[in-house]
């Protein structure tokens, strides 16, 4: 029997014993779904990753693109993505501070999954009688 409490979130698990890797979130299983969700399951992580596909962005740009995320929440999600190797944070030694975020190789590998999530969500919303309206339509337009 699996002793893993499936209702525990990454934050709840990390309070007791910080994971050394995403796979350590639930030590009793090697479930690929658990591993994936531990990497992209944060409130804004998938959205952050989507906005970094094919480009580098500064913190202020991400704040504008994800206005519903507080500065604290966005910072936390970015730190977790960096700790998990999904994004690269580059700090420039200038005043005022300049920090840029981009996808790592691991982060770039998640793009097909993000696209499938967008397509699935569009189909789901339509099945519920809701028109899909989302910023995730095109990832090559900088006019956002």
N, CA and C atoms as a LAMMPS dump frame, in Angstrom:
ITEM: TIMESTEP
0
ITEM: NUMBER OF ATOMS
432
ITEM: BOX BOUNDS ff ff ff
-5.0000000000000000e+02 5.0000000000000000e+02
-5.0000000000000000e+02 5.0000000000000000e+02
-5.0000000000000000e+02 5.0000000000000000e+02
ITEM: ATOMS id mol type element x y z
1 1 1 N 0.847 -1.176 0
2 1 2 C 0 0 0
3 1 3 C 0.89 1.235 0
4 2 1 N 0.545 2.217 -0.796
5 2 2 C 1.307 3.449 -0.895
6 2 3 C 0.994 4.347 0.296
7 3 1 N 2.022 4.755 1.045
8 3 2 C 1.836 5.608 2.219
9 3 3 C 1.782 7.085 1.876
10 4 1 N 1.907 7.434 0.607
11 4 2 C 1.94 8.83 0.192
12 4 3 C 0.562 9.456 0.338
13 5 1 N 0.494 10.583 1.025
14 5 2 C -0.76 11.313 1.143
15 5 3 C -0.939 12.133 -0.125
16 6 1 N -1.798 11.664 -1.025
17 6 2 C -1.953 12.293 -2.325
18 6 3 C -2.514 13.698 -2.242
19 7 1 N -3.116 14.068 -1.13
20 7 2 C -3.682 15.405 -1.02
21 7 3 C -2.648 16.433 -0.587
22 8 1 N -1.448 16.001 -0.221
23 8 2 C -0.419 16.939 0.198
24 8 3 C 0.09 17.727 -0.998
25 9 1 N 0.281 19.006 -0.802
26 9 2 C 0.871 19.832 -1.84
27 9 3 C 2.369 19.891 -1.636
28 10 1 N 3.053 20.422 -2.628
29 10 2 C 4.501 20.568 -2.544
30 10 3 C 4.871 21.376 -1.308
31 11 1 N 4.128 22.461 -1.061
32 11 2 C 4.432 23.318 0.081
33 11 3 C 4.261 22.57 1.393
34 12 1 N 3.199 21.776 1.509
35 12 2 C 2.967 21.023 2.742
36 12 3 C 4.055 19.989 2.968
37 13 1 N 4.478 19.337 1.909
38 13 2 C 5.513 18.322 2.031
39 13 3 C 6.831 18.98 2.373
40 14 1 N 7.123 20.134 1.752
41 14 2 C 8.427 20.747 1.968
42 14 3 C 8.58 21.34 3.361
43 15 1 N 7.484 21.587 4.067
44 15 2 C 7.589 22.084 5.433
45 15 3 C 8.209 21.012 6.326
46 16 1 N 7.762 19.778 6.154
47 16 2 C 8.255 18.682 6.987
48 16 3 C 9.681 18.286 6.604
49 17 1 N 9.912 18.13 5.31
50 17 2 C 11.242 17.757 4.846
51 17 3 C 11.423 18.275 3.432
52 18 1 N 12.229 19.316 3.262
53 18 2 C 12.394 19.906 1.936
54 18 3 C 12.889 18.873 0.938
55 19 1 N 12.232 18.773 -0.213
56 19 2 C 12.664 17.797 -1.208
57 19 3 C 13.967 18.224 -1.855
58 20 1 N 14.819 17.259 -2.148
59 20 2 C 16.062 17.568 -2.832
60 20 3 C 15.843 17.612 -4.335
61 21 1 N 14.73 17.073 -4.788
62 21 2 C 14.36 17.115 -6.199
63 21 3 C 12.851 16.966 -6.291
64 22 1 N 12.281 17.293 -7.452
65 22 2 C 10.84 17.148 -7.6
66 22 3 C 10.352 15.729 -7.319
67 23 1 N 11.18 14.745 -7.607
68 23 2 C 10.762 13.365 -7.382
69 23 3 C 10.686 13.02 -5.906
70 24 1 N 11.34 13.818 -5.061
71 24 2 C 11.323 13.551 -3.631
72 24 3 C 10.062 14.094 -2.965
73 25 1 N 9.19 14.766 -3.731
74 25 2 C 7.952 15.305 -3.165
75 25 3 C 7.159 14.195 -2.503
76 26 1 N 7.114 13.061 -3.127
77 26 2 C 6.426 11.917 -2.556
78 26 3 C 7.391 10.737 -2.624
79 27 1 N 8.063 10.483 -1.54
80 27 2 C 9.141 9.506 -1.519
81 27 3 C 8.682 8.07 -1.764
82 28 1 N 7.4 7.795 -1.603
83 28 2 C 6.918 6.422 -1.702
84 28 3 C 6.469 6.039 -3.107
85 29 1 N 6.61 6.922 -4.084
86 29 2 C 6.145 6.613 -5.428
87 29 3 C 7.079 7.205 -6.472
88 30 1 N 7.109 6.594 -7.608
89 30 2 C 7.826 7.132 -8.752
90 30 3 C 6.824 7.457 -9.851
91 31 1 N 5.685 7.979 -9.46
92 31 2 C 4.609 8.274 -10.392
93 31 3 C 4.995 9.434 -11.311
94 32 1 N 4.944 9.225 -12.617
95 32 2 C 5.294 10.297 -13.548
96 32 3 C 4.343 11.493 -13.47
97 33 1 N 3.091 11.251 -13.149
98 33 2 C 2.144 12.361 -13.025
99 33 3 C 2.501 13.208 -11.806
100 34 1 N 2.845 12.576 -10.703
101 34 2 C 3.268 13.299 -9.503
102 34 3 C 4.523 14.119 -9.822
103 35 1 N 5.462 13.528 -10.55
104 35 2 C 6.69 14.237 -10.903
105 35 3 C 6.389 15.464 -11.764
106 36 1 N 5.502 15.306 -12.734
107 36 2 C 5.147 16.426 -13.62
108 36 3 C 4.433 17.526 -12.857
109 37 1 N 3.442 17.145 -12.063
110 37 2 C 2.68 18.132 -11.304
111 37 3 C 3.576 18.843 -10.293
112 38 1 N 4.545 18.142 -9.736
113 38 2 C 5.436 18.793 -8.777
114 38 3 C 6.26 19.887 -9.447
115 39 1 N 6.49 19.769 -10.734
116 39 2 C 7.256 20.773 -11.465
117 39 3 C 6.4 21.935 -11.967
118 40 1 N 5.202 21.647 -12.456
119 40 2 C 4.4 22.698 -13.09
120 40 3 C 3.074 22.95 -12.391
121 41 1 N 2.865 22.334 -11.229
122 41 2 C 1.576 22.411 -10.559
123 41 3 C 1.322 23.642 -9.722
124 42 1 N 2.237 24.576 -9.653
125 42 2 C 1.998 25.798 -8.895
126 42 3 C 0.933 26.646 -9.566
127 43 1 N 0.388 27.578 -8.826
128 43 2 C -0.73 28.381 -9.314
129 43 3 C -0.435 29.066 -10.645
130 44 1 N 0.767 29.581 -10.838
131 44 2 C 1.093 30.308 -12.067
132 44 3 C 2.26 29.705 -12.84
133 45 1 N 2.757 28.558 -12.429
134 45 2 C 3.949 28.005 -13.058
135 45 3 C 3.769 27.728 -14.547
136 46 1 N 2.683 27.093 -14.922
137 46 2 C 2.466 26.79 -16.343
138 46 3 C 2.354 28.07 -17.154
139 47 1 N 1.718 29.076 -16.591
140 47 2 C 1.563 30.358 -17.279
141 47 3 C 2.927 31.037 -17.434
142 48 1 N 3.732 31.01 -16.393
143 48 2 C 5.08 31.577 -16.466
144 48 3 C 5.878 30.87 -17.56
145 49 1 N 5.845 29.542 -17.535
146 49 2 C 6.583 28.776 -18.535
147 49 3 C 6.11 29.135 -19.94
148 50 1 N 4.802 29.252 -20.111
149 50 2 C 4.251 29.596 -21.432
150 50 3 C 4.806 30.926 -21.922
151 51 1 N 4.859 31.908 -21.037
152 51 2 C 5.344 33.236 -21.421
153 51 3 C 6.847 33.259 -21.692
154 52 1 N 7.558 32.241 -21.272
155 52 2 C 9.001 32.179 -21.513
156 52 3 C 9.36 31.339 -22.736
157 53 1 N 8.376 30.692 -23.345
158 53 2 C 8.66 29.869 -24.521
159 53 3 C 9.205 30.764 -25.635
160 54 1 N 10.417 30.455 -26.066
161 54 2 C 11.02 31.158 -27.185
162 54 3 C 11.539 32.551 -26.898
163 55 1 N 11.548 32.969 -25.629
164 55 2 C 12.023 34.322 -25.331
165 55 3 C 12.499 34.439 -23.896
166 56 1 N 13.221 35.496 -23.661
167 56 2 C 13.698 35.842 -22.33
168 56 3 C 12.863 37.019 -21.848
169 57 1 N 12.484 36.998 -20.592
170 57 2 C 11.663 38.087 -20.045
171 57 3 C 12.229 38.548 -18.716
172 58 1 N 11.987 39.821 -18.431
173 58 2 C 12.35 40.388 -17.141
174 58 3 C 11.165 40.238 -16.195
175 59 1 N 11.443 40.393 -14.907
176 59 2 C 10.402 40.238 -13.886
177 59 3 C 9.223 41.17 -14.153
178 60 1 N 9.51 42.424 -14.475
179 60 2 C 8.449 43.4 -14.726
180 60 3 C 7.545 43.004 -15.884
181 61 1 N 8.133 42.401 -16.913
182 61 2 C 7.332 41.93 -18.047
183 61 3 C 6.377 40.827 -17.598
184 62 1 N 6.904 39.893 -16.803
185 62 2 C 6.058 38.811 -16.306
186 62 3 C 4.948 39.345 -15.415
187 63 1 N 5.237 40.356 -14.612
188 63 2 C 4.202 40.98 -13.763
189 63 3 C 3.071 41.539 -14.614
190 64 1 N 3.43 42.191 -15.727
191 64 2 C 2.42 42.763 -16.621
192 64 3 C 1.619 41.679 -17.328
193 65 1 N 2.282 40.593 -17.679
194 65 2 C 1.611 39.505 -18.393
195 65 3 C 0.732 38.658 -17.487
196 66 1 N 1.045 38.659 -16.185
197 66 2 C 0.292 37.855 -15.217
198 66 3 C -0.147 38.781 -14.082
199 67 1 N -1.04 39.726 -14.365
200 67 2 C -1.405 40.733 -13.364
201 67 3 C -2.111 40.175 -12.138
202 68 1 N -2.737 39.009 -12.257
203 68 2 C -3.439 38.423 -11.113
204 68 3 C -2.486 37.849 -10.074
205 69 1 N -1.226 37.661 -10.442
206 69 2 C -0.226 37.139 -9.501
207 69 3 C 0.364 38.301 -8.715
208 70 1 N 0.386 38.17 -7.406
209 70 2 C 1.041 39.191 -6.587
210 70 3 C 2.546 39.099 -6.809
211 71 1 N 3.258 40.142 -6.452
212 71 2 C 4.714 40.135 -6.589
213 71 3 C 5.318 38.991 -5.779
214 72 1 N 4.805 38.792 -4.576
215 72 2 C 5.306 37.722 -3.711
216 72 3 C 5.072 36.347 -4.34
217 73 1 N 3.865 36.121 -4.863
218 73 2 C 3.54 34.83 -5.462
219 73 3 C 4.374 34.585 -6.72
220 74 1 N 4.51 35.611 -7.554
221 74 2 C 5.304 35.461 -8.767
222 74 3 C 6.759 35.15 -8.417
223 75 1 N 7.291 35.851 -7.441
224 75 2 C 8.668 35.594 -6.992
225 75 3 C 8.819 34.166 -6.495
226 76 1 N 7.867 33.713 -5.704
227 76 2 C 7.919 32.345 -5.167
228 76 3 C 7.87 31.31 -6.288
229 77 1 N 6.966 31.497 -7.243
230 77 2 C 6.833 30.548 -8.336
231 77 3 C 8.1 30.531 -9.194
232 78 1 N 8.679 31.712 -9.446
233 78 2 C 9.921 31.778 -10.217
234 78 3 C 11.06 31.073 -9.484
235 79 1 N 11.144 31.261 -8.187
236 79 2 C 12.206 30.596 -7.401
237 79 3 C 12.062 29.079 -7.47
238 80 1 N 10.827 28.593 -7.327
239 80 2 C 10.607 27.145 -7.397
240 80 3 C 10.954 26.607 -8.776
241 81 1 N 10.571 27.315 -9.826
242 81 2 C 10.907 26.868 -11.181
243 81 3 C 12.42 26.858 -11.392
244 82 1 N 13.099 27.845 -10.837
245 82 2 C 14.557 27.883 -10.936
246 82 3 C 15.179 26.737 -10.136
247 83 1 N 14.708 26.536 -8.907
248 83 2 C 15.225 25.452 -8.063
249 83 3 C 15.038 24.089 -8.721
250 84 1 N 13.956 23.928 -9.46
251 84 2 C 13.651 22.662 -10.122
252 84 3 C 14.321 22.526 -11.485
253 85 1 N 15.078 23.552 -11.894
254 85 2 C 15.806 23.472 -13.153
255 85 3 C 14.973 23.749 -14.383
256 86 1 N 13.786 24.322 -14.209
257 86 2 C 12.908 24.595 -15.351
258 86 3 C 13.249 25.92 -16.032
259 87 1 N 13.749 26.874 -15.264
260 87 2 C 14.104 28.172 -15.829
261 87 3 C 15.517 28.562 -15.396
262 88 1 N 16.057 29.497 -16.127
263 88 2 C 17.375 30.049 -15.817
264 88 3 C 17.184 31.509 -15.44
265 89 1 N 17.757 31.889 -14.32
266 89 2 C 17.694 33.277 -13.839
267 89 3 C 19.072 33.887 -14.026
268 90 1 N 19.118 34.971 -14.802
269 90 2 C 20.396 35.634 -15.058
270 90 3 C 20.343 37.027 -14.447
271 91 1 N 21.29 37.289 -13.552
272 91 2 C 21.377 38.577 -12.867
273 91 3 C 22.534 39.36 -13.463
274 92 1 N 22.242 40.593 -13.881
275 92 2 C 23.273 41.467 -14.424
276 92 3 C 23.76 42.406 -13.319
277 93 1 N 25.074 42.608 -13.225
278 93 2 C 25.627 43.462 -12.168
279 93 3 C 25.525 44.951 -12.532
280 94 1 N 24.289 45.45 -12.601
281 94 2 C 24.041 46.85 -12.93
282 94 3 C 23.087 47.448 -11.91
283 95 1 N 23.041 48.793 -11.898
284 95 2 C 22.096 49.499 -11.041
285 95 3 C 21.216 50.328 -11.956
286 96 1 N 19.904 50.195 -11.879
287 96 2 C 19.169 49.288 -11
288 96 3 C 19.359 47.831 -11.434
289 97 1 N 19.059 46.904 -10.532
290 97 2 C 19.262 45.483 -10.845
291 97 3 C 18.474 45.047 -12.078
292 98 1 N 19.114 44.221 -12.865
293 98 2 C 18.46 43.66 -14.053
294 98 3 C 18.528 42.149 -13.937
295 99 1 N 17.348 41.528 -13.947
296 99 2 C 17.247 40.073 -13.85
297 99 3 C 16.4 39.583 -15.012
298 100 1 N 16.889 38.566 -15.702
299 100 2 C 16.148 37.991 -16.822
300 100 3 C 15.898 36.507 -16.567
301 101 1 N 14.762 36.06 -17.069
302 101 2 C 14.37 34.658 -16.938
303 101 3 C 14.193 34.057 -18.327
304 102 1 N 14.661 32.831 -18.472
305 102 2 C 14.482 32.097 -19.72
306 102 3 C 14.306 30.622 -19.379
307 103 1 N 13.836 29.877 -20.344
308 103 2 C 13.652 28.446 -20.13
309 103 3 C 14.987 27.715 -20.234
310 104 1 N 15.171 26.753 -19.376
311 104 2 C 16.307 25.838 -19.484
312 104 3 C 15.936 24.788 -20.53
313 105 1 N 16.86 23.9 -20.802
314 105 2 C 16.544 22.8 -21.724
315 105 3 C 15.364 21.986 -21.186
316 106 1 N 15.372 21.722 -19.887
317 106 2 C 14.262 20.997 -19.267
318 106 3 C 12.962 21.781 -19.42
319 107 1 N 13.013 23.069 -19.193
320 107 2 C 11.832 23.914 -19.339
321 107 3 C 11.306 23.923 -20.762
322 108 1 N 12.199 23.965 -21.729
323 108 2 C 11.766 23.946 -23.141
324 108 3 C 11.086 22.625 -23.482
325 109 1 N 11.483 21.565 -22.823
326 109 2 C 10.905 20.251 -23.14
327 109 3 C 9.438 20.139 -22.721
328 110 1 N 8.946 21.05 -21.888
329 110 2 C 7.563 20.979 -21.41
330 110 3 C 6.596 21.681 -22.365
331 111 1 N 7.108 22.411 -23.346
332 111 2 C 6.239 23.172 -24.25
333 111 3 C 5.144 22.335 -24.913
334 112 1 N 5.44 21.147 -25.442
335 112 2 C 4.352 20.37 -26.052
336 112 3 C 3.234 20.03 -25.047
337 113 1 N 3.598 19.842 -23.798
338 113 2 C 2.586 19.545 -22.777
339 113 3 C 1.734 20.781 -22.506
340 114 1 N 2.368 21.952 -22.443
341 114 2 C 1.612 23.192 -22.241
342 114 3 C 0.647 23.422 -23.397
343 115 1 N 1.1 23.167 -24.618
344 115 2 C 0.23 23.332 -25.785
345 115 3 C -0.943 22.36 -25.722
346 116 1 N -0.697 21.134 -25.327
347 116 2 C -1.783 20.159 -25.194
348 116 3 C -2.768 20.561 -24.093
349 117 1 N -2.246 21.135 -23.002
350 117 2 C -3.126 21.62 -21.937
351 117 3 C -4.033 22.736 -22.467
352 118 1 N -3.458 23.633 -23.275
353 118 2 C -4.251 24.711 -23.866
354 118 3 C -5.35 24.145 -24.759
355 119 1 N -4.991 23.19 -25.596
356 119 2 C -5.98 22.59 -26.501
357 119 3 C -7.057 21.843 -25.728
358 120 1 N -6.652 21.07 -24.725
359 120 2 C -7.616 20.328 -23.925
360 120 3 C -8.558 21.286 -23.201
361 121 1 N -7.991 22.336 -22.611
362 121 2 C -8.801 23.318 -21.898
363 121 3 C -9.797 24.025 -22.811
364 122 1 N -9.362 24.307 -24.043
365 122 2 C -10.264 24.928 -25.017
366 122 3 C -11.44 24.007 -25.306
367 123 1 N -11.143 22.728 -25.546
368 123 2 C -12.209 21.755 -25.797
369 123 3 C -13.134 21.617 -24.591
370 124 1 N -12.56 21.581 -23.408
371 124 2 C -13.366 21.455 -22.194
372 124 3 C -14.301 22.653 -22.04
373 125 1 N -13.759 23.851 -22.17
374 125 2 C -14.602 25.047 -22.033
375 125 3 C -15.732 25.039 -23.047
376 126 1 N -15.425 24.676 -24.283
377 126 2 C -16.473 24.6 -25.32
378 126 3 C -17.538 23.581 -24.943
379 127 1 N -17.125 22.457 -24.366
380 127 2 C -18.099 21.437 -23.973
381 127 3 C -19.006 21.929 -22.852
382 128 1 N -18.55 22.946 -22.127
383 128 2 C -19.338 23.543 -21.054
384 128 3 C -20.12 24.759 -21.535
385 129 1 N -20.067 25.025 -22.854
386 129 2 C -20.78 26.151 -23.423
387 129 3 C -20.102 27.488 -23.203
388 130 1 N -18.803 27.457 -22.965
389 130 2 C -18.042 28.679 -22.706
390 130 3 C -17.066 28.892 -23.848
391 131 1 N -17.026 30.126 -24.358
392 131 2 C -16.046 30.449 -25.393
393 131 3 C -14.68 30.614 -24.743
394 132 1 N -13.698 29.945 -25.303
395 132 2 C -12.343 30.053 -24.78
396 132 3 C -11.768 31.399 -25.188
397 133 1 N -11.264 32.117 -24.226
398 133 2 C -10.582 33.388 -24.472
399 133 3 C -9.342 33.385 -23.608
400 134 1 N -8.189 33.389 -24.245
401 134 2 C -6.968 33.21 -23.482
402 134 3 C -5.794 33.866 -24.182
403 135 1 N -4.853 34.342 -23.397
404 135 2 C -3.623 34.92 -23.916
405 135 3 C -2.724 33.858 -24.529
406 136 1 N -3.004 32.581 -24.297
407 136 2 C -2.117 31.516 -24.729
408 136 3 C -2.347 31.1 -26.18
409 137 1 N -2.953 31.964 -26.993
410 137 2 C -3.249 31.614 -28.377
411 137 3 C -1.986 31.515 -29.219
412 138 1 N -1.199 32.547 -29.219
413 138 2 C 0.038 32.561 -29.999
414 138 3 C 1.189 32.898 -29.082
415 139 1 N 2.253 32.213 -29.227
416 139 2 C 3.407 32.462 -28.382
417 139 3 C 4.512 33.218 -29.104
418 140 1 N 4.254 33.665 -30.321
419 140 2 C 5.295 34.359 -31.066
420 140 3 C 5.018 35.852 -31.189
421 141 1 N 3.936 36.338 -30.62
422 141 2 C 3.552 37.741 -30.735
423 141 3 C 3.976 38.501 -29.491
424 142 1 N 4.843 39.478 -29.653
425 142 2 C 5.32 40.265 -28.523
426 142 3 C 4.408 41.434 -28.193
427 143 1 N 3.278 41.552 -28.856
428 143 2 C 2.411 42.705 -28.662
429 143 3 C 1.602 42.625 -27.378
430 144 1 N 1.735 41.566 -26.614
431 144 2 C 0.957 41.412 -25.394
432 144 3 C 1.321 42.452 -24.432
